[in-house]
């Protein structure tokens, strides 16, 4: 009788531990989605403001400043389109296992690191356009204005992607702590699952 009660207690404890872990995973994944949605909204707001201001300012400016504002509006129009498509096509994840959550977390972090690399390339491309404006006779003011705009937008995106990476990375540490509580072990008699409380 004691063996049955002990076995039943172990099963109930194990089931309760698994339920608690899944609940924590669900909360973790919802928070990751919330962080990403907030970032998308911030970037969309920034882009919309740049489109409006850049469009107005381009009509009132002269020289390279006109092209600077024009490129700000163009650049952010493209960015807003990409963000909008991403927001509209994003799917609800549903319930993910620990391994799936870990994979999703790593992919999100890698995405922001990859984007940061692209941002550095944008800055370099803008610097090239600005430098090229000094030696060309064909539309130097446009090259200078576009170059300065691309450098600014690249730097802004680099800042944004760096912040988003840092936030997601910090959030991801709680997932690693969850994983440290569960271990598979082998014994002379078989395989065991250890759940640290």
Backbone as CSV, one residue per row, in Angstrom:
resi,resn,N_x,N_y,N_z,CA_x,CA_y,CA_z,C_x,C_y,C_z
1,UNK,0.813,-1.190,0.000,0.000,0.000,0.000,0.862,1.261,0.000
2,UNK,1.935,1.276,0.780,2.827,2.418,0.846,3.523,2.666,-0.491
3,UNK,3.838,1.557,-1.213,4.492,1.703,-2.511,3.544,2.362,-3.510
4,UNK,2.269,1.982,-3.470,1.297,2.580,-4.377,1.106,4.052,-4.071
5,UNK,1.047,4.396,-2.806,0.881,5.784,-2.401,2.115,6.603,-2.783
6,UNK,3.276,6.031,-2.595,4.519,6.700,-2.967,4.572,6.913,-4.475
7,UNK,4.183,5.892,-5.226,4.183,5.997,-6.689,3.173,7.057,-7.148
8,UNK,1.986,7.035,-6.577,0.962,8.010,-6.923,1.415,9.423,-6.575
9,UNK,2.052,9.582,-5.434,2.571,10.898,-5.032,3.626,11.385,-6.014
10,UNK,4.494,10.465,-6.448,5.540,10.828,-7.407,4.930,11.258,-8.743
11,UNK,3.914,10.538,-9.191,3.245,10.880,-10.458,2.569,12.249,-10.343
12,UNK,1.870,12.490,-9.251,1.198,13.779,-9.048,2.239,14.900,-8.983
13,UNK,3.324,14.682,-8.270,4.386,15.690,-8.168,4.984,15.973,-9.544
14,UNK,5.256,14.909,-10.297,5.844,15.053,-11.625,4.883,15.818,-12.547
15,UNK,3.597,15.458,-12.528,2.602,16.133,-13.371,2.470,17.604,-12.985
16,UNK,2.475,17.877,-11.686,2.390,19.253,-11.211,3.614,20.053,-11.645
17,UNK,4.785,19.446,-11.565,6.018,20.116,-11.991,5.983,20.422,-13.485
18,UNK,5.530,19.466,-14.292,5.438,19.689,-15.740,4.433,20.787,-16.063
19,UNK,3.291,20.795,-15.366,2.285,21.829,-15.583,2.847,23.203,-15.218
20,UNK,3.558,23.277,-14.102,4.144,24.547,-13.660,5.181,25.029,-14.673
21,UNK,5.976,24.086,-15.203,6.985,24.470,-16.193,6.311,24.975,-17.464
22,UNK,5.272,24.296,-17.938,4.586,24.722,-19.158,3.932,26.087,-18.952
23,UNK,3.382,26.314,-17.768,2.789,27.613,-17.463,3.856,28.705,-17.513
24,UNK,5.020,28.430,-16.948,6.126,29.388,-16.986,6.602,29.618,-18.422
25,UNK,6.668,28.550,-19.224,7.057,28.688,-20.635,6.059,29.541,-21.405
26,UNK,4.766,29.298,-21.173,3.734,30.086,-21.846,3.875,31.567,-21.505
27,UNK,4.114,31.850,-20.237,4.294,33.233,-19.791,5.541,33.837,-20.445
28,UNK,6.610,33.071,-20.494,7.848,33.533,-21.123,7.617,33.876,-22.601
29,UNK,6.960,32.967,-23.326,6.730,33.168,-24.761,5.814,34.354,-25.035
30,UNK,4.797,34.540,-24.201,3.908,35.693,-24.362,4.669,36.994,-24.138
31,UNK,5.574,36.990,-23.183,6.375,38.190,-22.916,7.307,38.481,-24.094
32,UNK,7.900,37.443,-24.678,8.768,37.641,-25.848,7.967,38.241,-27.006
33,UNK,6.753,37.731,-27.223,5.890,38.281,-28.272,5.522,39.735,-27.974
34,UNK,5.247,40.039,-26.705,4.894,41.406,-26.323,6.060,42.356,-26.578
35,UNK,7.270,41.926,-26.234,8.461,42.752,-26.461,8.622,43.030,-27.956
36,UNK,8.459,42.005,-28.767,8.606,42.171,-30.216,7.532,43.095,-30.783
37,UNK,6.280,42.923,-30.348,5.194,43.785,-30.831,5.425,45.244,-30.434
38,UNK,5.901,45.460,-29.227,6.186,46.823,-28.771,7.283,47.442,-29.631
39,UNK,8.322,46.667,-29.921,9.401,47.159,-30.781,8.897,47.520,-32.166
40,UNK,8.031,46.690,-32.714,7.460,46.954,-34.039,6.646,48.249,-34.015
41,UNK,5.883,48.452,-32.957,5.071,49.669,-32.853,5.954,50.917,-32.745
42,UNK,7.031,50.813,-31.978,7.951,51.946,-31.844,8.572,52.268,-33.203
43,UNK,9.042,51.250,-33.915,9.661,51.465,-35.228,8.639,52.014,-36.223
44,UNK,7.411,51.513,-36.176,6.363,52.022,-37.065,6.065,53.492,-36.777
45,UNK,5.993,53.862,-35.506,5.754,55.251,-35.135,6.878,56.166,-35.594
46,UNK,8.115,55.720,-35.396,9.277,56.484,-35.849,9.232,56.665,-37.366
47,UNK,8.919,55.604,-38.078,8.874,55.662,-39.541,7.769,56.602,-40.016
48,UNK,6.590,56.501,-39.422,5.483,57.375,-39.817,5.835,58.843,-39.587
49,UNK,6.441,59.138,-38.444,6.842,60.519,-38.154,7.866,61.017,-39.171
50,UNK,8.806,60.169,-39.563,9.814,60.560,-40.553,9.215,60.762,-41.938
51,UNK,8.226,59.960,-42.285,7.566,60.119,-43.586,6.869,61.477,-43.635
52,UNK,6.128,61.791,-42.588,5.388,63.054,-42.551,6.348,64.239,-42.538
53,UNK,7.281,64.220,-41.595,8.203,65.345,-41.480,9.095,65.460,-42.710
54,UNK,9.628,64.336,-43.184,10.505,64.361,-44.356,9.801,64.874,-45.594
55,UNK,8.545,64.503,-45.767,7.774,64.963,-46.925,7.543,66.470,-46.872
56,UNK,7.215,66.968,-45.690,6.981,68.411,-45.533,8.296,69.172,-45.678
57,UNK,9.323,68.718,-44.985,10.604,69.431,-44.982,11.273,69.407,-46.354
58,UNK,11.115,68.333,-47.113,11.733,68.259,-48.442,11.158,69.333,-49.361
59,UNK,9.890,69.649,-49.198,9.259,70.681,-50.023,9.678,72.086,-49.644
60,UNK,10.231,72.257,-48.458,10.607,73.590,-47.984,12.112,73.824,-47.970
61,UNK,12.913,72.771,-48.175,14.371,72.895,-48.080,14.995,73.050,-49.463
62,UNK,16.257,73.449,-49.446,17.039,73.593,-50.678,18.333,72.807,-50.554
63,UNK,19.002,72.600,-51.665,20.313,71.971,-51.677,20.268,70.540,-51.164
64,UNK,21.333,70.167,-50.481,21.429,68.782,-49.993,20.400,68.485,-48.909
65,UNK,19.947,69.535,-48.196,18.912,69.320,-47.162,17.612,68.807,-47.767
66,UNK,17.274,69.290,-48.952,16.063,68.818,-49.641,16.166,67.313,-49.872
67,UNK,17.313,66.860,-50.341,17.511,65.436,-50.622,17.612,64.612,-49.348
68,UNK,18.166,65.225,-48.294,18.239,64.559,-46.994,16.826,64.204,-46.514
69,UNK,15.947,65.191,-46.517,14.568,64.961,-46.060,13.812,64.036,-47.008
70,UNK,14.084,64.178,-48.293,13.434,63.306,-49.278,13.791,61.841,-49.016
71,UNK,15.059,61.571,-48.787,15.489,60.190,-48.520,14.945,59.701,-47.190
72,UNK,14.856,60.565,-46.191,14.254,60.151,-44.921,12.830,59.650,-45.140
73,UNK,12.063,60.370,-45.954,10.684,59.963,-46.232,10.655,58.651,-47.021
74,UNK,11.510,58.539,-48.025,11.550,57.321,-48.848,11.964,56.119,-47.993
75,UNK,13.052,56.274,-47.263,13.598,55.189,-46.441,12.553,54.681,-45.453
76,UNK,11.911,55.613,-44.787,10.941,55.217,-43.762,9.637,54.712,-44.357
77,UNK,9.332,55.109,-45.585,8.193,54.514,-46.280,8.426,53.032,-46.524
78,UNK,9.647,52.701,-46.929,9.998,51.294,-47.136,10.003,50.543,-45.798
79,UNK,10.603,51.159,-44.791,10.648,50.536,-43.464,9.236,50.293,-42.927
80,UNK,8.354,51.277,-43.065,6.985,51.131,-42.578,6.264,50.015,-43.326
81,UNK,6.513,49.904,-44.621,5.913,48.817,-45.398,6.373,47.454,-44.917
82,UNK,7.670,47.315,-44.666,8.221,46.041,-44.183,7.673,45.709,-42.799
83,UNK,7.652,46.706,-41.926,7.134,46.503,-40.569,5.655,46.126,-40.621
84,UNK,4.894,46.800,-41.465,3.472,46.503,-41.581,3.206,45.092,-42.063
85,UNK,3.955,44.671,-43.076,3.805,43.301,-43.576,4.162,42.296,-42.478
86,UNK,5.260,42.556,-41.777,5.668,41.666,-40.685,4.629,41.589,-39.584
87,UNK,4.045,42.714,-39.243,3.045,42.754,-38.175,1.778,42.011,-38.585
88,UNK,1.358,42.221,-39.829,0.118,41.596,-40.298,0.260,40.097,-40.530
89,UNK,1.463,39.649,-40.884,1.654,38.219,-41.169,2.141,37.428,-39.960
90,UNK,2.408,38.109,-38.847,2.866,37.406,-37.643,1.765,36.474,-37.146
91,UNK,2.143,35.259,-36.817,1.182,34.269,-36.345,1.332,34.087,-34.842
92,UNK,0.229,33.790,-34.211,0.285,33.418,-32.797,1.004,32.081,-32.703
93,UNK,1.881,31.963,-31.735,2.715,30.773,-31.629,1.993,29.572,-31.052
94,UNK,1.067,29.792,-30.183,0.455,28.665,-29.496,1.375,28.191,-28.372
95,UNK,1.208,26.947,-27.985,1.997,26.385,-26.888,3.274,25.774,-27.465
96,UNK,4.405,26.211,-26.925,5.702,25.711,-27.371,6.364,24.911,-26.255
97,UNK,7.109,23.894,-26.643,7.894,23.132,-25.674,9.103,23.966,-25.259
98,UNK,9.841,23.461,-24.288,11.052,24.170,-23.857,12.030,24.294,-25.017
99,UNK,12.237,23.201,-25.758,13.182,23.215,-26.881,12.722,24.183,-27.963
100,UNK,11.430,24.179,-28.272,10.900,25.106,-29.271,11.029,26.558,-28.800
101,UNK,10.797,26.785,-27.523,10.933,28.131,-26.959,12.371,28.604,-27.042
102,UNK,13.283,27.715,-26.709,14.703,28.046,-26.763,15.116,28.374,-28.197
103,UNK,14.667,27.579,-29.151,14.989,27.815,-30.564,14.424,29.154,-31.027
104,UNK,13.176,29.434,-30.673,12.540,30.694,-31.052,13.290,31.877,-30.448
105,UNK,13.698,31.740,-29.197,14.437,32.808,-28.522,15.765,33.076,-29.219
106,UNK,16.496,32.022,-29.542,17.784,32.185,-30.235,17.581,32.823,-31.608
107,UNK,16.519,32.435,-32.315,16.253,33.003,-33.639,15.955,34.499,-33.558
108,UNK,15.190,34.905,-32.550,14.879,36.323,-32.381,16.158,37.109,-32.096
109,UNK,16.990,36.592,-31.212,18.240,37.281,-30.896,19.153,37.358,-32.117
110,UNK,19.253,36.255,-32.860,20.092,36.247,-34.066,19.576,37.228,-35.112
111,UNK,18.258,37.363,-35.216,17.671,38.291,-36.177,18.127,39.717,-35.888
112,UNK,18.101,40.115,-34.619,18.514,41.478,-34.284,20.015,41.677,-34.470
113,UNK,20.811,40.654,-34.236,22.252,40.763,-34.505,22.512,40.881,-36.002
114,UNK,21.795,40.088,-36.801,21.925,40.160,-38.260,21.531,41.553,-38.754
115,UNK,20.409,42.056,-38.241,19.959,43.393,-38.619,20.983,44.458,-38.246
116,UNK,21.637,44.288,-37.104,22.672,45.239,-36.692,23.819,45.242,-37.705
117,UNK,24.164,44.074,-38.224,25.186,44.000,-39.265,24.761,44.744,-40.522
118,UNK,23.493,44.589,-40.899,22.969,45.340,-42.052,23.007,46.841,-41.784
119,UNK,22.703,47.223,-40.562,22.705,48.640,-40.215,24.092,49.253,-40.384
120,UNK,25.123,48.511,-40.005,26.497,48.983,-40.193,26.784,49.149,-41.688
121,UNK,26.280,48.222,-42.503,26.449,48.325,-43.957,25.724,49.563,-44.492
122,UNK,24.539,49.875,-43.954,23.824,51.082,-44.382,24.637,52.333,-44.057
123,UNK,25.196,52.373,-42.861,26.013,53.525,-42.460,27.200,53.677,-43.407
124,UNK,27.857,52.559,-43.708,29.005,52.598,-44.617,28.572,53.040,-46.018
125,UNK,27.421,52.546,-46.479,26.909,52.952,-47.788,26.596,54.437,-47.835
126,UNK,26.004,54.955,-46.758,25.717,56.387,-46.683,26.987,57.217,-46.674
127,UNK,27.990,56.742,-45.943,29.280,57.444,-45.911,29.920,57.455,-47.302
128,UNK,29.771,56.346,-48.016,30.300,56.277,-49.383,29.604,57.307,-50.277
129,UNK,28.269,57.387,-50.197,27.540,58.364,-51.013,27.967,59.792,-50.691
130,UNK,28.112,60.077,-49.422,28.523,61.428,-49.020,29.925,61.740,-49.522
131,UNK,30.825,60.790,-49.396,32.202,60.989,-49.876,32.230,61.127,-51.395
132,UNK,31.427,60.346,-52.067,31.352,60.385,-53.542,30.843,61.739,-54.018
133,UNK,30.002,62.384,-53.219,29.454,63.693,-53.598,30.543,64.756,-53.733
134,UNK,31.677,64.529,-53.086,32.777,65.499,-53.114,33.561,65.448,-54.417
135,UNK,33.446,64.338,-55.125,34.281,64.169,-56.314,33.493,64.033,-57.613
136,UNK,32.191,64.136,-57.548,31.385,63.980,-58.762,30.764,65.321,-59.164
137,UNK,30.492,65.445,-60.444,29.812,66.643,-60.925,28.340,66.346,-61.215
138,UNK,27.965,65.096,-61.168,26.592,64.692,-61.456,25.799,64.569,-60.155
139,UNK,24.942,65.520,-59.881,24.069,65.542,-58.701,24.817,65.406,-57.372
140,UNK,25.845,66.207,-57.114,26.564,66.065,-55.839,25.691,66.383,-54.625
141,UNK,24.765,67.347,-54.769,23.904,67.692,-53.634,22.972,66.535,-53.276
142,UNK,22.478,65.836,-54.279,21.612,64.683,-54.017,22.405,63.570,-53.341
143,UNK,23.612,63.281,-53.845,24.439,62.238,-53.223,24.753,62.579,-51.769
144,UNK,25.079,63.853,-51.515,25.393,64.266,-50.140,24.169,64.119,-49.234
145,UNK,23.030,64.634,-49.677,21.810,64.554,-48.867,21.367,63.119,-48.640
146,UNK,21.376,62.316,-49.696,21.007,60.906,-49.553,21.982,60.173,-48.636
147,UNK,23.266,60.460,-48.813,24.277,59.800,-47.973,24.103,60.115,-46.499
148,UNK,23.862,61.394,-46.199,23.665,61.784,-44.795,22.406,61.139,-44.222
149,UNK,21.358,61.060,-45.029,20.120,60.435,-44.571,20.316,58.944,-44.307
150,UNK,20.967,58.253,-45.233,21.184,56.815,-45.065,22.058,56.540,-43.838
151,UNK,23.055,57.398,-43.599,23.874,57.227,-42.384,23.030,57.413,-41.132
152,UNK,22.178,58.438,-41.123,21.316,58.689,-39.959,20.351,57.529,-39.743
153,UNK,19.693,57.090,-40.807,18.724,56.000,-40.659,19.419,54.700,-40.261
154,UNK,20.603,54.440,-40.812,21.359,53.245,-40.419,21.753,53.289,-38.952
155,UNK,22.192,54.472,-38.490,22.577,54.622,-37.080,21.365,54.459,-36.160
156,UNK,20.229,55.004,-36.589,19.005,54.870,-35.790,18.588,53.406,-35.692
157,UNK,18.628,52.703,-36.835,18.273,51.281,-36.821,19.273,50.462,-36.008
158,UNK,20.551,50.849,-36.059,21.564,50.151,-35.259,21.256,50.315,-33.771
159,UNK,20.892,51.512,-33.375,20.506,51.773,-31.989,19.278,50.940,-31.622
160,UNK,18.260,50.963,-32.485,17.028,50.208,-32.246,17.313,48.711,-32.130
161,UNK,18.056,48.151,-33.098,18.336,46.717,-33.085,19.206,46.323,-31.887
162,UNK,20.119,47.211,-31.493,20.942,46.947,-30.305,20.104,46.894,-29.043
163,UNK,19.179,47.842,-28.911,18.280,47.863,-27.748,17.397,46.617,-27.740
164,UNK,16.816,46.285,-28.900,15.931,45.117,-28.972,16.702,43.831,-28.663
165,UNK,17.924,43.725,-29.171,18.734,42.543,-28.857,18.980,42.461,-27.353
166,UNK,19.358,43.582,-26.744,19.660,43.585,-25.307,18.433,43.194,-24.484
167,UNK,17.265,43.720,-24.858,16.040,43.396,-24.118,15.706,41.911,-24.269
168,UNK,15.757,41.407,-25.504,15.442,39.993,-25.725,16.482,39.084,-25.052
169,UNK,17.738,39.479,-25.113,18.786,38.669,-24.492,18.595,38.589,-22.985
170,UNK,18.257,39.723,-22.378,18.016,39.736,-20.930,16.795,38.875,-20.578
171,UNK,15.764,38.990,-21.393,14.563,38.176,-21.174,14.888,36.693,-21.350
172,UNK,15.737,36.363,-22.307,16.089,34.972,-22.586,16.825,34.288,-21.451
173,UNK,17.439,35.064,-20.576,18.169,34.460,-19.450,17.231,33.721,-18.503
174,UNK,15.976,34.169,-18.417,15.026,33.461,-17.555,14.688,32.085,-18.139
175,UNK,14.746,31.957,-19.457,14.510,30.658,-20.098,15.666,29.699,-19.782
176,UNK,16.863,30.230,-19.791,18.025,29.398,-19.451,17.934,28.914,-18.003
177,UNK,17.454,29.764,-17.119,17.300,29.364,-15.718,16.275,28.247,-15.576
178,UNK,15.207,28.309,-16.406,14.221,27.221,-16.384,14.866,25.903,-16.792
179,UNK,15.701,25.960,-17.797,16.368,24.758,-18.302,17.335,24.161,-17.304
180,UNK,17.919,25.005,-16.466,18.863,24.515,-15.457,18.160,23.710,-14.366
181,UNK,16.847,23.896,-14.230,16.097,23.183,-13.188,15.745,21.765,-13.589
182,UNK,15.874,21.447,-14.869,15.499,20.114,-15.352,16.725,19.441,-15.947
183,UNK,16.984,18.231,-15.501,18.133,17.479,-16.007,17.736,16.033,-16.241
184,UNK,18.220,15.503,-17.337,18.101,14.068,-17.573,19.385,13.426,-17.078
185,UNK,19.257,12.347,-16.353,20.437,11.662,-15.845,20.335,10.181,-16.172
186,UNK,21.459,9.548,-16.164,21.471,8.098,-16.353,22.017,7.464,-15.085
187,UNK,21.467,6.336,-14.786,21.935,5.562,-13.638,22.236,4.152,-14.129
188,UNK,22.694,3.337,-13.253,22.941,1.952,-13.619,21.657,1.205,-13.954
189,UNK,20.537,1.721,-13.506,19.251,1.060,-13.729,18.423,1.671,-14.859
190,UNK,18.840,2.815,-15.415,18.053,3.432,-16.489,18.247,4.933,-16.542
191,UNK,17.231,5.619,-17.043,17.264,7.058,-17.230,16.331,7.697,-16.207
192,UNK,16.763,8.849,-15.684,15.940,9.546,-14.707,15.809,11.006,-15.045
193,UNK,14.762,11.625,-14.566,14.524,13.052,-14.734,14.627,13.702,-13.369
194,UNK,15.502,14.710,-13.276,15.684,15.436,-12.021,15.095,16.821,-12.196
195,UNK,14.165,17.199,-11.339,13.574,18.527,-11.352,14.000,19.225,-10.075
196,UNK,14.806,20.306,-10.245,15.248,21.063,-9.072,14.160,22.048,-8.670
197,UNK,13.920,22.124,-7.384,12.879,23.044,-6.889,13.488,24.340,-6.444
